[in-house]
Amino acid sequence: MGSRRSRSGSPPPAKRFRLEQEVSEASDTPSKRVSYRNGAFLAPMVRSGTLPSRLLALKYGADLVWGPEVVDRAIIGCERVIDGDWVISYEKNGRLIWSTHPIEKPYLVYQIGSANPQFAVQAALTVIHDVSAVDLNCGCPKPFSTHAGMGANLLYTPDLLCEILSSLRSAIPSYIPVTAKIRLLPDANDTLKLVERIVKTGISALTVHCRTKDMRKTEEAHVHRLGAIVDFVNQLGEGIPVIENGDCTSREDGSRIKERTGRVEWAVVFIWSHISLGVDSVMIATAAERNLSCFANGPLLDAETVLSPTYLSLARYLKNPWGNSKHCVSQFTSPSPVNGRAGLKAFKDKLGKAKGYLDFDEEIGGTPDGKVIMDEIKDILRRRTATALEALEPCEPAFTEASARIASVFVTPPQSPVTAAVQSTA
């Protein structure tokens, strides 16, 4: 992803110790119970799922956010760097591999790309203090993943796939959910057989991208096949939520998909009924890439005058690499109701010419204050976390204590960067 930020000198030992201790205490215990039911989630996207995108998705209403797939060997051996704005970066050889912020932890799922149980475990343990769940990518069809046996190729090596999931479940704390994201196999029965094996590894949720490995995203997702999978998983009796991925465009559209994947069967003679309520949640990818406000209840924000300036201001504040921010904003498609498509095109022409944040600011005459946007996101997520606390049972003091800490500790940012080496073996 490229180098992320310059560093200033380390703070005095006492101040550094306090910062490290606060972040450690807020990260070492579960922040809240992760819920995979009745939600709309941001899908893992390699270039478009970086920190600014995840934070804005949460601001606009996403219930959980998946980070982009990170290959196991890439994260193993990284240095964990905490900067003055609380951004936590995992870096290797001066290159940013992955970044996060403690405020998103209660909603953050870290996705691993792996074809090796031992490496998968090492990768998970490297970031375990900064995430609330770990997901194994078993569905990416792109060559960078499949060439090493990862991603969608795991669908055809079920023994290895299940060994990785079982190893993750055994190695990481029980309060950290382990999940899997798969694609459909061409044969429906083969898909059900694979699903049964995956469920028996102890996963906490299953995401099904309703396309096969060879299907392109321009082809319509086979959502009609998902109802049978949901019904089958329910009959296994493990209480595993099923998440739909593929062609969902908004939270409202998620309700349509839920209805489409559920069914009611009646046998009046025996006074018997079978009710399947459909998928538990939906995961949004392409529509979120085009407009992150798709998670909100209401019309999409226009990309030219609202969404793009907001994104770039937040990304600049977080010191997200310009190239990545430029790519993400270039994907936005909703024109301004005043300026129309011509206005959006002119905006993107200026974006294309800009070589950095300052350059772009000069082109458009300034952008909003990124700190103000970040403070607004913090306030939204603190209130959401506090609401989640009220729903926890009294017998869950560990969750309550940790969530309260997450919600309150990140108020005043530290003054200087802090570097902490991650104890892991490459």
Buried (B, 14 or more C-beta within 10 A) or exposed (E): BEEBBEEEEEBEEEBBEBBBEBBEBBBEBBBBBBBBEEBBBBBBBBBBBBBBBBBBBBBBBBBBBBBBBBBBBBBBBBBBBBBBBBBBBBBBEEEBBBBBBBBBBBBBBBBBBBBBBEBBBBBBBBBBBBBBBBBBBBBBBEEEBBEBBBBBBBBBBBEBBBBBBBBBBEBBEEBBBBBBBBBBBEEBEBBBBBBBBBBEBBBBBBBBBBBBBEBEEEEEBBBEBBBBBBBBBBEEEBEBBBBBBBBBBBBEBBEBBBEBBBBEEEEEEEEEEEEBEBBBBBBBBBBBBBBBBBBBEEEBBBBBBBBBBBBBBBBBBBBBBBEBBBEBBEBBBBBBEEBEEEBBEEBBEEBEEBEEBEEBBEBBEEBBEBEEBBEEBBEBBBEBBEEBBEEBEEEBEEBBBBBBBBBEBBEEEBEBBBBBEBEBEE
